[in-house]
């Protein structure tokens, strides 16, 4: 006999007992099903538990071990004979037996776990000997019928660190592929008319050949007819279905959300972390407020109030910046080394840092405020905060679902309706977010709540058509995507002879937070800032305007070892201030809206020489001209199309909030 290497499941969700109708009962066959008494015809129809030493139990564990090593073992272990040392705790294998109880049968039987003599599966002779695995937390009616049936659940138990049942693709955990209800082993016989069937050609089956396993991915809901995407490092497959339709854009529920849907208004948002121009150098700061300021009759300026990040021993005063060009997205640049050299040789966080020692130059002749801002921003990058709840409901699986309007995602703020960059796909694929859903369910054992967050939306990739051919129209794209692509096509059409468009490849897809890199930015607005106005204008004339995503980092990249592994979902924070901690002064708040503060006219903001982009006629656009009314230009918004517009969320009041 070949040697078998034992494998162990890292955890189990199995239950030998469950609570049903406020009573505890066995999570297995019922007492009627366990009854071995023969009927009037001498037929016994019952269930029995299979002992570990029996051939059938070993056969299940060998097949499960083989599938595990094929899935997880890699080239090094793929040829090893492996066996699951034991079924996960709480799971029990039962056999459904239907046989005639005779003395001859007893002579070829074996002793089971109850000390009673039973036939082996390999021995045959019984009219029926099916095996079922019980123990799933959903109860006795949700059982597994084969090792291949149970394997996706076992794989989830062995690999999913979050322990989120929504990540399991087995037929029981996936809500759209629930197994049929069990039937009692002694149903009343019903006579049926014979049905003629066409003969089906069946290939011979080698009984010694190990089974192959296909893990089926589930769609997000029965109502959705389009493919779904669950966390996976593989690219999002293009859809070959002609009937895939884009989802409607969610309505804006606040003034800030509506402003952020518009092209060339404000690039940055209150509550975000960004690089800012301090004059002689760049720093990292927290955007507490933005507003539109009528600086002259024909000029409206965008202004931002920034609280510089710092170490906990001191802080710098807020400063006012004028123009988007005075800031850069956090993910536009990579994090520089610490100015205190010894910190670069240590594993240090904002909370673990010896700030008194750093301040006293024990770790090098660096700048404590600069290093404090770097550590603070890296910590914020790991966090997320869900804000502005929309509704709550209970799902079919008993989980409580909360739908959110926005979230702070690392350093950035993401609204429903925003395009976001993805880690899956081509590198240029984006998702237009239509829903943010948090699921809360009782953890197995019932002592705590287990929460997961999914982002729902349509996935697009960039595609091209000849310049003489009109790209397909899509009225469900955010205006920012349309306007940016219109500019890019005005450059590439005359020089390259092509027109680009956003091609829908998957609608109503479901992604984990770890599959998202961050916000998407317009190339026509961000590239002039990153590349410089002259270089950008030259690229525009040549028709070589690339997507800005190619030059951006992803959320979590600054906290990885550079091995290409994607970041996790992150650390959940109830409020934004928890993510910032001591990096900003106590009492720092976020002010919503774009109304200028009372002292706006007395402020002397830092400004750049100009903010530029290039339109199709090579004209330079400097910041935003016209009046304040033209800049806002939200008259077309009707409150009927913005349910909840102006509604207060959480701790938000009319002037300020700190989510």
C-alpha positions as a printed Julia matrix, in Angstrom:
659×3 Matrix{Float64}:
   0.0     0.0     0.0
   1.41    3.44   -0.9
   2.28    5.86    1.84
  -0.23    8.68    2.41
   0.75   12.06    3.86
  -1.85   13.47    6.3
  -3.38   16.89    5.69
  -5.24   18.93    8.29
  -7.96   21.55    7.8
  -6.89   24.8     9.45
 -10.33   25.43   10.95
 -13.91   24.21   10.89
 -17.39   25.67   10.88
 -19.01   22.29   11.46
 -21.71   21.77   14.06
 -22.84   18.47   15.45
 -25.86   20.23   16.95
 -27.94   23.2    15.86
 -30.69   25.28   17.42
 -34.03   24.91   15.62
 -37.2    26.55   16.91
 -35.38   27.4    20.14
 -34.49   23.74   20.69
 -31.15   22.01   20.3
 -31.17   19.07   17.92
 -28.66   16.84   16.21
 -27.29   18.19   12.94
 -27.71   14.88   11.16
 -30.35   12.39   10.13
 -33.57   12.42   12.17
 -34.5     9.67   14.62
 -36.94    8.27   12.05
 -34.13    8.13    9.5
 -31.86    6.32   11.98
 -34.49    3.67   12.71
 -33.26    0.31   11.39
 -36.49   -1.64   11.76
 -37.54   -3.55    8.67
 -40.88   -2.89    7.02
 -43.53   -5.47    6.24
 -41.48   -6.7     3.28
 -38.37   -7.16    5.39
 -36.64   -4.11    3.89
 -34.53   -1.88    6.17
 -34.24    1.73    4.95
 -32.16    3.89    7.28
 -29.05    6.03    7.88
 -25.97    5.04    9.86
 -22.79    6.9    10.81
 -19.65    5.76    9.01
 -16.65    5.2    11.28
 -13.22    6.65   10.44
 -11.64    3.22   10.02
 -14.17    2.13    7.4
 -13.2     2.02    3.75
 -15.83    4.53    2.71
 -14.65    7.12    5.25
 -11.05    6.64    4.13
 -12.1     6.86    0.49
 -13.72   10.29    1.1
 -10.65   11.57    2.93
  -8.25   10.27    0.26
 -10.19   12.03   -2.48
 -10.36   15.27   -0.48
  -6.63   15.09    0.24
  -5.89   14.48   -3.44
  -7.96   17.49   -4.48
  -6.35   19.72   -1.86
  -2.81   18.9    -2.91
  -3.71   19.37   -6.57
  -5.2    22.78   -5.8
  -2.68   24.09   -3.26
   0.41   21.88   -3.39
   2.0    23.24   -6.55
   4.54   21.37   -8.67
   6.56   20.25   -5.65
   3.78   18.2    -4.07
   1.44   17.43   -6.97
   2.46   13.73   -7.15
   2.23   13.03   -3.41
  -0.41   10.68   -2.07
  -2.26   12.69    0.54
  -5.21   11.99    2.8
  -7.26   14.27    5.0
  -6.28   13.18    8.51
  -9.81   13.77    9.74
 -12.94   15.47    8.58
 -13.24   19.04    9.88
 -14.57   19.09   13.43
 -18.35   18.87   13.59
 -18.72   17.12   10.23
 -19.93   13.49   10.19
 -20.33   11.02    7.35
 -23.56    9.04    7.19
 -24.57    6.25    4.87
 -28.1     5.74    3.57
 -28.65    1.99    3.53
 -31.5     0.08    1.96
 -31.22   -3.7     2.25
 -32.91   -6.94    3.22
 -32.1    -8.01    6.73
 -31.02  -11.68    6.41
 -28.56  -13.95    8.11
 -26.55  -14.21    4.89
 -26.14  -10.42    4.79
 -24.84  -10.37    8.34
 -22.08  -12.84    7.51
 -20.45  -10.45    5.01
 -20.9    -7.31    7.11
 -18.51   -5.29    9.17
 -18.85   -3.6    12.54
 -19.79    0.08   12.38
 -19.19    2.89   14.89
 -22.21    1.73   16.91
 -20.85   -1.79   17.24
 -23.36   -3.17   14.73
 -22.48   -5.29   11.74
 -22.88   -3.58    8.35
 -21.76   -4.18    4.78
 -18.93   -2.26    3.24
 -19.52   -0.05    0.23
 -16.93   -1.95   -1.79
 -18.54   -5.25   -0.85
 -21.79   -4.28   -2.49
 -24.83   -6.46   -2.01
 -27.06   -3.72   -0.62
 -29.79   -2.28   -2.76
 -28.68    1.26   -1.76
 -25.6     2.68    0.0
 -25.29    6.43   -0.62
 -23.07    8.57    1.64
 -23.86   12.1     2.87
 -21.73   14.51    4.87
 -23.59   16.4     7.61
 -22.37   19.29    9.77
 -22.94   22.49    7.78
 -24.18   25.33   10.03
 -27.3    25.72    7.86
 -28.63   22.47    9.31
 -29.38   18.88    8.42
 -31.17   19.72    5.19
 -27.94   21.12    3.75
 -25.67   18.12    3.31
 -22.89   17.19    0.91
 -23.37   14.23   -1.42
 -19.78   13.53   -2.51
 -16.16   14.55   -1.85
 -16.28   16.76   -4.96
 -19.43   18.39   -3.58
 -17.71   19.19   -0.27
 -14.33   20.18   -1.68
 -15.11   23.88   -2.46
 -16.23   24.3     1.16
 -13.12   22.52    2.46
 -10.94   24.72    0.24
 -12.63   27.8     1.7
 -12.03   26.51    5.25
  -8.34   26.01    4.45
  -7.62   29.24    2.59
  -9.99   32.09    3.47
  -8.33   34.05    6.27
 -11.38   36.28    6.69
 -13.64   33.28    7.29
 -16.37   35.0     5.3
 -19.02   32.49    4.13
 -19.78   34.8     1.2
 -16.39   33.85   -0.21
 -17.29   30.15   -0.27
 -18.45   28.82   -3.64
 -19.91   25.5    -2.53
 -23.49   24.67   -3.44
 -24.72   25.3     0.1
 -23.03   28.6     0.94
 -23.74   30.06   -2.51
 -27.35   31.3    -2.18
 -28.22   30.66   -5.82
 -27.18   27.02   -5.86
 -28.83   25.64   -2.71
 -29.25   21.92   -2.65
 -32.78   20.46   -2.79
 -34.62   19.58    0.38
 -33.91   16.14    1.82
 -36.62   13.59    1.76
 -37.36   11.0     4.39
 -36.0     7.58    3.5
 -39.46    6.03    3.58
 -41.64    8.0     1.19
 -44.93    6.65    0.02
 -44.57    4.84   -3.26
 -46.3     6.51   -6.2
 -46.89    4.64   -9.4
 -45.72    6.51  -12.46
 -46.28    5.84  -16.13
 -43.07    4.8   -17.85
 -41.45    7.54  -19.91
 -39.64    6.73  -23.09
 -36.14    8.13  -23.19
 -33.73    8.43  -26.03
 -30.62    6.34  -25.47
 -27.7     8.4   -24.25
 -24.21    7.47  -25.23
 -22.06    7.28  -22.12
 -18.32    7.03  -22.02
 -16.89    4.25  -19.81
 -15.75    5.41  -16.4
 -12.53    4.27  -14.84
 -13.38    3.59  -11.2
  -9.75    3.98  -10.15
  -9.38    7.4   -11.71
  -9.48   10.31   -9.28
 -12.28   12.84   -9.81
 -11.73   16.22  -11.37
 -13.21   19.22   -9.6
 -14.72   22.35  -11.05
 -15.43   25.12   -8.57
 -18.39   27.08   -9.86
 -18.41   30.82   -9.23
 -21.76   32.12   -8.11
 -23.55   35.23   -9.32
 -24.33   37.93   -6.76
 -28.08   37.29   -6.78
 -30.81   35.44   -8.58
 -32.06   38.69  -10.03
 -28.74   39.38  -11.72
 -28.37   37.77  -15.12
 -24.84   39.08  -15.69
 -21.54   37.53  -14.63
 -20.21   38.37  -11.2
 -16.64   38.77  -10.05
 -15.56   37.72   -6.57
 -12.07   38.47   -5.27
  -9.62   36.87   -7.69
  -6.2    37.77   -9.06
  -7.24   36.68  -12.55
  -8.33   39.18  -15.2
 -11.96   40.0   -15.6
 -13.12   37.97  -18.62
 -14.7    39.89  -21.48
 -18.36   39.18  -21.85
 -19.45   37.55  -25.08
 -23.1    38.14  -24.31
 -24.7    40.77  -26.53
 -27.45   41.48  -24.01
 -25.24   42.83  -21.21
 -26.62   46.23  -20.37
 -24.98   48.96  -18.24
 -26.45   49.77  -14.85
 -28.09   53.11  -14.24
 -25.91   55.61  -12.4
 -26.94   56.05   -8.77
 -28.36   59.5    -7.98
 -26.29   62.06   -6.09
 -27.54   62.48   -2.55
 -25.46   65.46   -1.45
 -24.16   68.65   -3.02
 -20.55   67.48   -2.65
 -21.36   64.22   -4.4
 -22.97   66.08   -7.29
 -19.99   68.43   -7.62
 -17.6    65.47   -7.7
 -19.45   63.95  -10.65
 -18.63   67.0   -12.78
 -15.59   67.35  -15.03
 -12.98   70.0   -14.19
 -14.54   71.22  -10.97
 -12.63   70.09   -7.85
 -10.08   67.29   -8.22
  -9.66   66.79   -4.48
 -12.2    66.15   -1.76
 -12.57   67.04    1.93
 -11.34   64.23    4.16
  -8.64   63.07    1.74
  -4.88   62.87    2.27
  -2.86   64.54   -0.5
   0.57   65.87   -1.3
   0.6    69.66   -1.14
   3.03   72.34   -2.22
   4.6    74.07    0.78
   6.63   76.41   -1.37
  10.16   75.06   -1.03
   9.07   71.43   -0.77
   6.07   69.12   -0.82
   4.33   67.79    2.26
   1.46   65.5     3.21
  -1.73   67.04    4.5
  -5.36   66.43    5.38
  -7.93   68.35    3.33
 -10.39   69.85    5.8
 -12.28   72.14    3.43
 -12.62   73.28   -0.17
 -14.5    76.22   -1.59
 -15.05   78.22   -4.76
 -13.81   81.79   -4.48
 -14.7    84.64   -6.86
 -11.25   86.21   -6.92
 -12.13   88.6    -9.74
 -15.01   89.4   -12.05
 -13.95   86.76  -14.56
 -12.16   84.24  -12.41
 -13.34   81.61   -9.93
 -10.57   79.96   -7.93
 -10.63   76.58   -6.26
  -9.25   76.8    -2.78
  -8.34   74.1    -0.28
  -7.65   74.38    3.44
  -4.99   71.88    4.47
  -3.98   70.6     7.9
  -0.39   69.31    7.55
   0.17   65.85    9.03
   2.74   65.69   11.8
   4.08   63.71   14.76
   2.07   63.77   18.03
   4.4    66.19   19.86
   3.5    69.24   17.79
   1.52   70.35   14.75
   1.68   73.02   12.08
  -1.08   75.58   11.46
  -3.53   75.12    8.62
  -2.69   76.67    5.28
  -4.84   77.7     2.3
  -3.9    76.66   -1.22
  -5.37   78.02   -4.44
  -5.76   75.71   -7.41
  -5.7    71.96   -7.99
  -2.14   72.29   -9.24
  -0.96   72.93   -5.68
  -1.87   69.36   -4.75
  -1.21   65.83   -5.98
  -3.16   62.63   -5.24
  -1.57   60.51   -2.53
  -1.24   57.63   -5.02
   0.4    59.77   -7.72
   3.81   59.55   -6.05
   5.62   56.78   -4.23
   6.49   57.26   -0.57
  10.05   58.59   -0.08
  12.47   57.18    2.52
  12.38   58.57    6.04
  14.6    61.57    6.65
  15.87   59.92    9.87
  18.11   57.25    8.36
  17.81   54.68   11.16
  14.03   54.52   10.69
  14.62   53.06    7.23
  16.31   50.07    8.87
  13.41   49.41   11.25
   9.85   48.15   11.1
   8.07   51.14   12.55
   4.51   52.49   12.59
   3.08   55.81   13.68
   1.95   54.37   17.02
   5.11   52.36   17.72
   7.59   55.11   16.82
   9.77   56.59   19.57
   8.73   60.18   18.89
  10.72   61.7    21.73
  13.83   59.92   20.45
  13.13   60.96   16.85
  12.55   64.55   17.96
  15.86   64.49   19.84
  17.71   63.21   16.72
  18.54   59.76   18.17
  17.57   58.12   14.87
  19.36   60.52   12.56
  19.49   64.17   11.68
  16.09   64.21    9.98
  12.81   66.07   10.19
  10.38   64.59   12.72
   7.38   66.32   11.12
   8.17   64.92    7.67
   8.65   61.39    8.99
   5.53   61.74   11.11
   3.49   62.71    8.05
   4.82   59.72    6.1
   3.97   57.25    8.86
   0.55   58.82    9.36
  -0.3    58.66    5.64
   0.87   55.05    5.41
  -1.43   54.12    8.26
  -4.41   55.95    6.77
  -3.7    54.1     3.51
  -4.52   50.8     5.28
  -7.91   51.95    6.58
 -11.44   52.37    5.26
 -14.55   54.02    6.7
 -18.08   53.57    5.38
 -20.14   56.77    5.5
 -23.67   57.97    4.77
 -25.88   54.89    5.22
 -28.74   54.67    2.73
 -30.79   51.66    3.83
 -30.79   48.42    5.79
 -32.38   45.1     4.91
 -32.11   41.38    5.68
 -30.82   39.04    2.96
 -32.14   35.59    2.17
 -29.3    34.01    4.13
 -30.22   35.92    7.29
 -27.44   38.5     7.06
 -28.22   42.16    7.68
 -27.23   44.29    4.69
 -26.42   47.99    4.98
 -26.1    50.03    1.81
 -23.71   53.01    1.95
 -23.43   56.1    -0.21
 -19.66   56.61    0.11
 -16.5    55.5     1.87
 -13.1    56.8     2.8
 -10.87   54.29    1.04
  -7.32   54.71    2.21
  -6.33   58.3     1.5
  -9.25   58.91   -0.85
 -13.01   59.39   -0.77
 -15.15   57.29   -3.11
 -18.81   58.02   -3.89
 -21.43   55.84   -5.49
 -21.18   56.69   -9.18
 -17.39   57.1    -9.07
 -15.09   55.22  -11.44
 -12.36   53.32   -9.58
  -9.18   51.62  -10.79
  -8.93   47.82  -10.44
  -6.18   45.37   -9.61
  -7.77   42.71  -11.8
  -7.92   42.82  -15.58
  -5.65   44.67  -17.97
  -4.44   47.38  -15.6
  -6.64   49.93  -17.36
  -9.97   48.36  -16.42
 -12.26   50.39  -14.2
 -15.44   49.87  -12.26
 -18.25   52.4   -12.04
 -19.46   51.88   -8.47
 -23.22   51.49   -8.12
 -23.47   49.99   -4.63
 -21.44   49.52   -1.47
 -22.9    46.73    0.65
 -21.89   45.72    4.14
 -23.11   42.32    5.35
 -23.29   41.51    9.04
 -24.09   38.0    10.17
 -23.61   36.01   13.33
 -20.25   34.28   13.29
 -20.31   30.54   13.6
 -20.89   29.99   17.28
 -23.18   33.0    17.51
 -21.06   35.02   19.93
 -20.06   37.85   17.6
 -20.95   39.57   14.33
 -18.93   38.94   11.21
 -18.91   41.85    8.74
 -17.87   41.91    5.1
 -17.94   44.68    2.5
 -18.57   44.22   -1.22
 -18.43   46.85   -3.95
 -20.92   46.4    -6.79
 -20.62   48.01  -10.21
 -20.06   47.75  -13.95
 -16.58   46.9   -15.23
 -15.25   48.65  -18.33
 -12.09   48.37  -20.39
 -10.71   50.82  -22.92
 -11.29   49.86  -26.57
 -10.74   51.58  -29.92
 -12.47   51.89  -33.28
 -11.27   53.53  -36.52
 -11.54   57.32  -36.52
 -14.26   57.28  -39.2
 -16.41   54.95  -37.09
 -18.45   56.36  -34.23
 -17.81   54.64  -30.89
 -20.85   53.0   -29.25
 -22.81   55.44  -27.1
 -23.47   54.82  -23.41
 -25.67   57.23  -21.48
 -24.86   55.51  -18.19
 -21.23   56.6   -18.0
 -20.19   59.27  -15.47
 -19.71   62.69  -17.17
 -16.06   62.75  -16.12
 -15.33   59.63  -18.2
 -17.1    61.07  -21.23
 -15.43   64.48  -21.08
 -11.95   63.09  -20.55
 -12.32   60.64  -23.42
 -13.69   63.37  -25.67
 -10.51   65.36  -25.11
  -8.26   62.34  -25.62
 -10.04   61.4   -28.85
  -9.61   64.94  -30.13
  -5.87   64.32  -29.89
  -5.64   60.71  -31.12
  -8.2    60.98  -33.94
  -6.19   63.28  -36.26
  -2.81   61.67  -35.48
  -3.52   57.99  -34.81
  -6.74   57.54  -36.78
  -8.53   55.9   -33.85
 -11.27   56.73  -31.38
 -11.38   55.21  -27.91
 -14.43   54.28  -25.88
 -15.22   52.56  -22.61
 -16.39   49.03  -23.43
 -18.65   47.29  -20.92
 -17.29   43.82  -20.14
 -19.28   42.92  -17.03
 -22.36   44.47  -15.42
 -23.34   44.36  -11.74
 -20.06   42.7   -10.76
 -19.13   42.15   -7.15
 -15.62   42.89   -5.91
 -13.82   42.85   -2.6
 -12.17   46.04   -1.36
  -8.78   44.43   -1.97
  -9.5    44.35   -5.72
  -9.67   48.15   -5.92
  -6.58   50.32   -6.4
  -8.21   53.69   -5.81
 -10.02   56.54   -7.51
  -9.8    57.03  -11.27
  -8.46   60.43  -12.42
  -8.88   62.23  -15.74
  -5.73   62.07  -17.87
  -6.61   65.44  -19.41
  -6.49   67.07  -15.95
  -3.94   65.06  -13.96
  -1.22   64.47  -16.56
  -0.45   68.19  -17.05
   0.18   68.36  -13.32
   2.38   65.24  -13.18
   4.25   65.59  -16.48
   4.37   69.37  -16.67
   2.39   71.59  -19.02
   4.97   71.71  -21.84
   5.51   67.93  -21.95
   1.77   67.31  -21.85
   1.06   69.74  -24.69
   3.68   68.01  -26.81
   2.13   64.59  -26.06
  -1.29   65.97  -26.94
  -0.08   67.23  -30.32
   1.37   63.78  -31.06
  -1.83   62.08  -29.94
   0.02   60.17  -27.23
  -2.26   60.74  -24.26
  -2.17   57.62  -22.1
  -4.55   56.8   -19.27
  -3.42   58.36  -16.0
  -3.87   54.98  -14.29
  -0.56   53.83  -15.78
   1.26   56.4   -13.65
  -0.64   55.79  -10.4
   0.09   53.55   -7.43
  -2.56   51.44   -5.76
  -3.92   51.69   -2.25
  -1.82   49.43   -0.02
   1.26   49.47   -2.27
   3.24   51.53    0.22
   2.7    48.89    2.92
   3.74   45.82    0.9
   7.14   44.28    0.43
   7.05   44.78   -3.32
   6.29   41.12   -4.08
   3.25   42.02   -6.15
   0.73   40.74   -3.65
  -2.43   42.81   -3.43
  -3.37   44.52   -0.2
  -6.11   43.18    2.02
  -9.45   44.82    2.61
  -7.86   47.0     5.27
  -8.62   48.11    8.8
 -12.2    49.25    9.38
 -12.56   52.57   11.22
 -15.91   53.8    12.44
 -14.99   57.45   11.85
 -12.38   59.22    9.76
 -10.78   60.81   12.82
  -9.83   57.33   14.09
  -7.7    56.77   10.99
  -5.85   60.07   11.5
  -5.25   59.6    15.21
  -2.71   62.03   16.65
  -1.41   63.13   13.23
  -3.8    66.12   13.28
  -4.74   68.38   16.19
  -7.68   67.45   18.4
 -10.87   69.03   17.1
  -9.88   68.97   13.43
 -13.07   68.66   11.38
 -14.18   68.24    7.79
 -16.36   71.01    6.36
 -18.78   70.01    3.62
 -19.98   72.17    0.76
 -18.11   74.78   -1.26
 -19.18   77.99    0.46
 -16.18   80.2     1.35
 -15.39   80.81    5.01
 -16.13   84.22    6.5
 -12.46   85.24    6.37
 -11.91   84.13    2.76
 -11.14   87.65    1.54
  -8.45   88.15    4.18
  -6.67   84.87    3.41
  -3.48   84.9     1.37
  -3.38   81.47   -0.26
  -0.31   79.85   -1.73
  -0.72   79.62   -5.5
   1.06   78.1    -8.46
   1.84   80.13  -11.58
  -1.07   78.6   -13.44
  -3.17   75.51  -13.74
  -3.21   74.24  -17.27
  -4.72   71.69  -19.52
  -5.06   71.72  -23.27
  -8.25   71.66  -25.27
  -8.57   70.37  -28.8
  -7.58   73.75  -30.26
  -4.36   73.84  -28.2
  -5.78   76.61  -26.06
  -4.54   76.81  -22.51
  -7.22   76.73  -19.83
  -6.09   78.45  -16.65
  -7.98   77.23  -13.58
 -11.64   78.19  -14.06
 -12.94   81.33  -15.72
 -16.38   82.89  -15.54
 -18.56   83.65  -12.57
 -19.21   81.63   -9.45
 -22.67   80.8   -10.79
 -21.13   79.4   -13.97
 -18.65   77.37  -11.97
 -21.34   75.74   -9.86
 -23.91   75.43  -12.7
 -26.03   72.87  -10.85
 -29.37   74.35  -11.88
 -30.15   71.28  -13.96
 -30.22   69.12  -10.85
 -33.73   68.38   -9.73
 -34.33   67.25   -6.2
 -36.67   64.56   -7.5
 -33.68   62.87   -9.12
 -31.6    63.18   -5.97
 -33.45   61.33   -3.19
 -32.0    62.29    0.15
 -30.35   65.43   -1.26
 -29.45   67.68    1.65
 -30.13   64.92    4.16
 -27.84   64.79    7.19
 -25.88   61.61    7.84
 -24.39   60.47   11.1
 -22.7    63.34   12.9
 -23.02   65.67    9.92
 -24.53   69.09   10.57
 -25.11   71.97    8.21
 -21.56   73.25    8.24
 -19.17   70.51    9.15
 -18.77   66.84    9.8
 -16.17   64.3    10.76
 -17.23   60.89    9.6
